[in-house]
């Protein structure tokens, strides 16, 4: 599986609690922070849930 980079670009303020928890589960705390994860179905599902708050590159 490929490695993907996820960058937080928007704040989680005034977002539902499940979206905030999803960002924390991905390891994203601050705006501009970048984390790398393996391209797995569970990670892709989490990204899809907060796609309006993050950008994804391969």
LODO-290447 format. One record per atom (N, C-alpha, C, O): residue in one letter; x, y, z; atom name. Coordinates in steps of 0.02 Angstrom, whole numbers. Example, Ala and Ser with C-alpha at 12.3 -4.5 7.8 and 13.67 -1.06 7.14 Angstrom:
['A' [660 -284 390] 'N'];
['A' [615 -225 390] 'CA'];
['A' [660 -165 390] 'C'];
['A' [712 -166 423] 'O'];
['S' [642 -112 354] 'N'];
['S' [684 -53 357] 'CA'];
['S' [645 2 394] 'C'];
['S' [670 57 402] 'O'];
//
This chain:
['X' [42 -60 0] 'N'];
['X' [0 0 0] 'CA'];
['X' [44 62 0] 'C'];
['X' [100 62 26] 'O'];
['X' [18 115 -28] 'N'];
['X' [54 177 -35] 'CA'];
['X' [49 218 29] 'C'];
['X' [4 209 70] 'O'];
['X' [96 264 37] 'N'];
['X' [94 311 93] 'CA'];
['X' [62 375 68] 'C'];
['X' [80 401 15] 'O'];
['X' [15 401 107] 'N'];
['X' [-17 464 90] 'CA'];
['X' [-2 516 144] 'C'];
['X' [5 499 203] 'O'];
['X' [2 579 124] 'N'];
['X' [14 634 170] 'CA'];
['X' [-51 672 179] 'C'];
['X' [-85 689 131] 'O'];
['X' [-68 685 242] 'N'];
['X' [-130 720 258] 'CA'];
['X' [-111 784 295] 'C'];
['X' [-73 782 343] 'O'];
['X' [-137 840 271] 'N'];
['X' [-122 905 300] 'CA'];
['X' [-186 938 323] 'C'];
['X' [-234 943 285] 'O'];
['X' [-187 961 385] 'N'];
['X' [-246 996 412] 'CA'];
['X' [-243 1068 388] 'C'];
['X' [-194 1103 399] 'O'];
['X' [-297 1091 354] 'N'];
['X' [-297 1158 326] 'CA'];
['X' [-351 1203 356] 'C'];
['X' [-349 1264 346] 'O'];
['X' [-399 1174 392] 'N'];
['X' [-452 1215 423] 'CA'];
['X' [-461 1194 495] 'C'];
['X' [-443 1139 515] 'O'];
['X' [-489 1239 534] 'N'];
['X' [-500 1227 605] 'CA'];
['X' [-559 1181 617] 'C'];
['X' [-604 1175 576] 'O'];
['X' [-557 1147 674] 'N'];
['X' [-612 1102 694] 'CA'];
['X' [-661 1137 741] 'C'];
['X' [-706 1105 767] 'O'];
['X' [-652 1201 751] 'N'];
['X' [-698 1239 794] 'CA'];
['X' [-766 1241 760] 'C'];
['X' [-771 1250 699] 'O'];
['X' [-818 1233 800] 'N'];
['X' [-888 1231 777] 'CA'];
['X' [-903 1173 730] 'C'];
['X' [-946 1177 687] 'O'];
['X' [-866 1119 739] 'N'];
['X' [-879 1057 701] 'CA'];
['X' [-906 1005 749] 'C'];
['X' [-894 1009 809] 'O'];
['X' [-943 956 724] 'N'];
['X' [-969 903 768] 'CA'];
['X' [-912 865 803] 'C'];
['X' [-856 862 778] 'O'];
['X' [-928 837 860] 'N'];
['X' [-879 802 900] 'CA'];
['X' [-847 744 864] 'C'];
['X' [-787 730 874] 'O'];
['X' [-885 708 822] 'N'];
['X' [-855 651 787] 'CA'];
['X' [-802 673 738] 'C'];
['X' [-754 636 726] 'O'];
['X' [-810 732 707] 'N'];
['X' [-759 757 661] 'CA'];
['X' [-696 777 700] 'C'];
['X' [-641 766 676] 'O'];
['X' [-704 807 758] 'N'];
['X' [-647 825 800] 'CA'];
['X' [-608 763 821] 'C'];
['X' [-547 762 819] 'O'];
['X' [-645 711 840] 'N'];
['X' [-613 649 861] 'CA'];
['X' [-578 614 803] 'C'];
['X' [-526 583 811] 'O'];
['X' [-607 619 744] 'N'];
['X' [-576 590 684] 'CA'];
['X' [-510 624 669] 'C'];
['X' [-461 590 652] 'O'];
['X' [-507 690 674] 'N'];
['X' [-444 726 663] 'CA'];
['X' [-392 704 713] 'C'];
['X' [-333 695 696] 'O'];
['X' [-411 697 776] 'N'];
['X' [-364 675 827] 'CA'];
['X' [-341 603 814] 'C'];
['X' [-282 587 825] 'O'];
['X' [-386 561 791] 'N'];
['X' [-368 492 776] 'CA'];
['X' [-318 489 718] 'C'];
['X' [-277 444 715] 'O'];
['X' [-323 536 672] 'N'];
['X' [-275 540 617] 'CA'];
['X' [-209 569 640] 'C'];
['X' [-159 564 605] 'O'];
['X' [-207 600 699] 'N'];
['X' [-146 628 725] 'CA'];
['X' [-138 702 709] 'C'];
['X' [-83 729 713] 'O'];
['X' [-193 734 691] 'N'];
['X' [-191 805 671] 'CA'];
['X' [-218 849 728] 'C'];
['X' [-275 842 749] 'O'];
['X' [-175 893 753] 'N'];
['X' [-195 937 807] 'CA'];
['X' [-195 1011 786] 'C'];
['X' [-241 1048 803] 'O'];
['X' [-144 1031 749] 'N'];
['X' [-137 1102 731] 'CA'];
['X' [-146 1111 656] 'C'];
['X' [-133 1066 616] 'O'];
['X' [-168 1170 637] 'N'];
['X' [-174 1187 566] 'CA'];
['X' [-105 1190 536] 'C'];
['X' [-59 1219 564] 'O'];
['X' [-97 1159 477] 'N'];
['X' [-34 1157 443] 'CA'];
['X' [7 1095 459] 'C'];
['X' [58 1082 427] 'O'];
['X' [-15 1056 508] 'N'];
['X' [20 994 526] 'CA'];
['X' [10 941 472] 'C'];
['X' [-44 934 444] 'O'];
['X' [63 904 458] 'N'];
['X' [61 851 407] 'CA'];
['X' [79 785 440] 'C'];
['X' [127 780 478] 'O'];
['X' [39 733 426] 'N'];
['X' [53 666 450] 'CA'];
['X' [52 618 391] 'C'];
['X' [21 632 339] 'O'];
['X' [86 562 398] 'N'];
['X' [87 511 346] 'CA'];
['X' [54 448 372] 'C'];
['X' [66 428 429] 'O'];
['X' [12 418 330] 'N'];
['X' [-22 356 347] 'CA'];
['X' [-20 310 287] 'C'];
['X' [-12 332 230] 'O'];
['X' [-27 245 300] 'N'];
['X' [-34 197 246] 'CA'];
['X' [-103 204 214] 'C'];
['X' [-151 224 247] 'O'];
['X' [-107 190 150] 'N'];
['X' [-169 197 112] 'CA'];
['X' [-214 136 124] 'C'];
['X' [-217 90 83] 'O'];
['X' [-249 136 182] 'N'];
['X' [-292 80 199] 'CA'];
['X' [-365 103 197] 'C'];
['X' [-379 162 201] 'O'];
['X' [-412 56 192] 'N'];
['X' [-482 75 190] 'CA'];
['X' [-506 114 252] 'C'];
['X' [-547 159 245] 'O'];
['X' [-481 97 310] 'N'];
['X' [-502 133 371] 'CA'];
['X' [-477 205 371] 'C'];
['X' [-513 251 391] 'O'];
['X' [-415 216 349] 'N'];
['X' [-387 284 345] 'CA'];
['X' [-425 324 292] 'C'];
['X' [-440 382 303] 'O'];
['X' [-439 293 235] 'N'];
['X' [-475 328 183] 'CA'];
['X' [-546 347 205] 'C'];
['X' [-571 400 186] 'O'];
['X' [-577 305 246] 'N'];
['X' [-643 322 273] 'CA'];
['X' [-640 381 320] 'C'];
['X' [-684 424 319] 'O'];
['X' [-588 383 361] 'N'];
['X' [-580 440 407] 'CA'];
['X' [-567 504 367] 'C'];
['X' [-593 558 384] 'O'];
['X' [-526 499 315] 'N'];
['X' [-512 558 273] 'CA'];
['X' [-576 583 240] 'C'];
['X' [-588 643 236] 'O'];
['X' [-617 536 217] 'N'];
['X' [-680 555 183] 'CA'];
['X' [-726 592 231] 'C'];
['X' [-764 636 210] 'O'];
['X' [-724 575 295] 'N'];
['X' [-767 607 344] 'CA'];
['X' [-748 679 357] 'C'];
['X' [-791 721 371] 'O'];
['X' [-683 695 352] 'N'];
['X' [-659 763 365] 'CA'];
['X' [-626 794 303] 'C'];
['X' [-580 834 310] 'O'];
['X' [-648 774 244] 'N'];
['X' [-616 797 183] 'CA'];
['X' [-619 873 173] 'C'];
['X' [-579 901 137] 'O'];
['X' [-667 906 205] 'N'];
['X' [-673 978 200] 'CA'];
['X' [-624 1014 246] 'C'];
['X' [-618 1075 242] 'O'];
['X' [-588 978 289] 'N'];
['X' [-541 1007 336] 'CA'];
['X' [-468 991 321] 'C'];
['X' [-423 1020 351] 'O'];
['X' [-457 944 274] 'N'];
['X' [-389 921 260] 'CA'];
['X' [-376 920 184] 'C'];
['X' [-422 923 143] 'O'];
['X' [-311 916 167] 'N'];
['X' [-291 903 98] 'CA'];
['X' [-249 839 99] 'C'];
['X' [-214 825 148] 'O'];
['X' [-252 802 45] 'N'];
['X' [-218 738 41] 'CA'];
['X' [-172 737 -21] 'C'];
['X' [-193 756 -75] 'O'];
['X' [-110 715 -11] 'N'];
['X' [-63 706 -66] 'CA'];
['X' [-32 637 -61] 'C'];
['X' [-29 608 -7] 'O'];
['X' [-9 612 -117] 'N'];
['X' [22 545 -116] 'CA'];
['X' [97 550 -119] 'C'];
['X' [131 498 -119] 'O'];
//
